Amino acid sequence: VYRLWVVVTILAAGGFLLYRFGVHREAGIAQPAAVHTSDLLRAIALGSLALIVILSVSSISSERGTLADSVLSRGISRYQYFLAKWHARTLVVVTTFAAMAFAMLGLFHFLLTDDLTFGGCVAAVVTISALLAAVVAAGVAVGSLSNSTVVGITALWIFLYGSGLLMALLPYSLPTPEKVLARLPYVLQGEYNLHALTDWVFGGIVTAIGLAIVGMMGFSRKDV
């Protein structure tokens, strides 16, 4: 699943970049990097959710048959087992996305009309990474409480869609994933509020830790 995610993302991003570069060269139409890069980053983040959900939920639920032996044979507690799975999935997803995103940003910087800033690129990647980290934590937590991977994936999608609908009802002044992703073109150009970005990242970290604590407490009491 991980290799499929990386390969599909690279192929899709490469095709999109070549198309935009061809239009820029042959038709002479200005292709602002910030607009197209923000569209690509948003598409990658949202399009990758399906595979990220599978990766995070299956981290524990797929080992139900050997879970007791895995914990006992290694001489570790359930808390250590859960934390290891959570940290591993978070590190893999966030670092992989960040590496692919910075590679794409570098290519867009050289091939299209340059209106990107280094600080804006870092801010955009950190913004999306905070969102993905919260999704991973929710996936690992749900996977630790479910008896099968399919049930866990279904439950997580219901949770994500339900959370999205509830956040759509929040006042406009409060940041939501939809509003934050819509502002990515301006963020890439360096037009962002550092205080608001810090609050968003802090909120993502707190959400991830809160979901992980819920999953860890439930997993410690669940029969394996």
C-alpha positions in Angstrom: 0.0 0.0 0.0 2.9 2.4 0.8 4.6 1.7 -2.5 1.4 2.1 -4.3 0.8 5.5 -2.7 4.3 6.8 -3.6 4.2 5.5 -7.2 0.8 6.8 -8.0 1.5 10.2 -6.4 4.8 10.6 -8.3 3.2 9.6 -11.6 0.2 11.9 -11.1 2.3 14.8 -10.1 4.8 14.2 -12.9 2.0 14.1 -15.5 0.4 17.3 -14.1 3.8 19.1 -14.1 4.6 18.1 -17.7 1.2 19.2 -18.9 1.5 22.6 -17.2 5.1 23.0 -18.5 4.0 22.1 -22.0 1.2 24.8 -21.9 3.7 27.3 -20.6 6.3 26.6 -23.3 4.1 26.0 -26.4 1.1 28.2 -25.8 3.1 31.0 -24.0 0.4 31.1 -21.3 1.8 32.2 -17.9 1.6 29.4 -15.4 1.9 30.8 -11.9 3.6 28.2 -9.7 1.7 29.0 -6.5 -1.7 28.4 -8.0 -0.9 25.1 -9.7 1.3 23.9 -6.8 -1.4 24.5 -4.3 -3.9 22.6 -6.5 -1.5 19.7 -6.7 -0.7 19.7 -3.0 -4.4 19.8 -2.1 -5.2 17.0 -4.6 -2.3 14.8 -3.2 -3.4 15.4 0.4 -7.1 14.6 -0.3 -6.4 11.8 -2.8 -3.9 10.1 -0.5 -6.4 9.9 2.4 -7.7 6.6 1.2 -4.3 4.9 1.3 -3.3 6.7 4.5 -6.5 5.4 6.1 -5.6 1.9 5.1 -2.0 2.3 6.3 -3.0 3.7 9.7 -5.9 1.5 10.5 -4.2 -1.7 9.5 -1.1 -1.0 11.6 -2.8 -2.9 14.6 -6.0 -4.4 13.3 -4.2 -6.5 10.7 -2.2 -8.2 13.4 -5.2 -9.3 15.5 -4.4 -13.0 15.0 -0.8 -12.7 16.4 -1.3 -9.6 18.5 -1.0 -11.3 21.9 2.1 -13.2 20.8 3.6 -10.1 19.4 3.3 -8.2 22.7 4.2 -11.1 25.0 7.2 -12.4 22.9 8.8 -8.9 22.9 8.3 -8.3 26.6 6.7 -4.9 26.0 3.5 -3.4 27.3 0.4 -2.6 25.3 1.2 1.1 25.7 4.7 0.6 24.1 3.2 -1.4 21.3 0.6 1.2 20.5 3.1 4.1 20.7 5.5 2.3 18.4 2.8 1.7 15.8 1.5 5.3 16.1 5.0 6.9 15.9 6.0 4.7 13.0 3.0 5.4 10.9 3.1 9.1 11.6 6.8 9.3 10.8 6.4 7.4 7.5 3.3 9.3 6.3 4.6 12.8 7.2 8.1 12.4 6.0 7.1 10.8 2.8 4.5 13.5 2.0 7.0 16.2 2.9 9.7 14.7 0.7 7.4 14.4 -2.3 6.0 17.9 -1.7 9.4 19.6 -1.5 10.5 17.8 -4.7 7.4 19.0 -6.5 7.8 22.5 -5.2 11.4 22.6 -6.4 10.4 21.5 -9.9 7.6 24.0 -10.1 10.0 26.7 -9.0 12.3 26.1 -11.9 9.8 25.2 -14.7 7.0 27.6 -14.2 6.5 31.3 -13.5 8.2 31.7 -10.1 6.1 33.2 -7.4 7.0 30.8 -4.6 8.8 31.8 -1.4 10.8 29.4 0.7 9.0 30.3 3.9 5.6 29.9 2.1 6.6 26.4 0.8 7.7 25.3 4.3 4.5 26.7 5.8 2.3 25.0 3.2 4.0 21.6 3.8 3.8 22.0 7.6 0.1 22.9 7.3 -0.9 19.8 5.4 1.4 17.6 7.5 -0.4 18.6 10.6 -3.6 17.5 9.1 -2.2 14.2 7.9 -0.7 13.5 11.4 -4.2 13.9 12.9 -5.7 11.5 10.4 -3.0 9.0 11.1 -3.5 9.2 14.8 -7.3 8.7 14.3 -6.6 5.7 12.1 -4.3 4.0 14.5 -6.7 4.6 17.4 -9.7 3.2 15.4 -7.6 0.3 14.3 -6.6 -0.6 17.8 -10.2 -0.7 18.9 -11.7 -2.5 15.9 -11.7 -6.3 15.4 -11.0 -6.2 11.7 -9.4 -3.8 9.2 -12.5 -3.4 7.1 -14.6 -2.4 10.1 -11.9 0.0 11.2 -11.6 1.7 7.8 -15.4 2.1 7.6 -15.6 3.6 11.1 -12.7 6.0 10.3 -14.3 7.2 7.1 -17.6 7.8 9.0 -15.7 9.7 11.6 -13.8 11.8 9.0 -16.9 12.7 7.0 -18.9 13.4 10.2 -16.1 15.7 11.5 -16.0 17.5 8.1 -19.7 18.2 8.2 -19.6 19.4 11.8 -16.6 21.7 11.0 -18.5 23.2 8.1 -21.0 24.6 10.6 -18.3 26.4 12.6 -18.0 30.2 12.4 -16.0 31.5 9.5 -13.4 33.0 11.8 -12.4 29.5 13.0 -9.9 27.5 10.9 -11.1 24.3 9.3 -9.3 22.0 6.9 -11.3 23.3 3.9 -10.6 27.0 4.7 -6.9 26.3 5.4 -6.4 24.3 2.1 -8.2 27.0 0.2 -5.6 29.6 1.3 -2.6 27.5 0.1 -1.9 29.7 -3.0 -1.4 32.8 -0.7 0.6 30.8 1.8 3.0 29.6 -1.0 3.5 33.2 -2.0 4.5 34.1 1.6 1.2 35.7 2.6 0.4 33.9 5.8 -0.1 34.7 9.4 2.6 33.0 11.5 0.4 33.1 14.6 -2.5 31.5 12.8 -0.2 28.9 11.3 1.2 28.1 14.7 -2.3 27.7 16.2 -3.2 25.4 13.3 -0.2 23.2 13.8 -0.6 23.2 17.6 -4.3 22.2 17.1 -3.3 19.4 14.8 -0.7 18.1 17.3 -3.2 18.3 20.2 -5.8 16.5 18.2 -3.4 13.8 17.2 -2.2 13.3 20.8 -5.8 13.3 22.1 -7.0 10.7 19.6 -3.9 8.6 20.4 -4.6 8.7 24.1 -8.2 7.6 23.6 -7.0 4.7 21.4 -4.2 3.7 23.7 -6.5 3.7 26.8 -9.1 1.6 24.9 -6.4 -0.7 23.5 -5.0 -1.3 27.0 -8.4 -2.6 28.2 -9.3 -4.6 25.0 -9.1 -8.3 24.9 -6.4 -9.4 22.5 
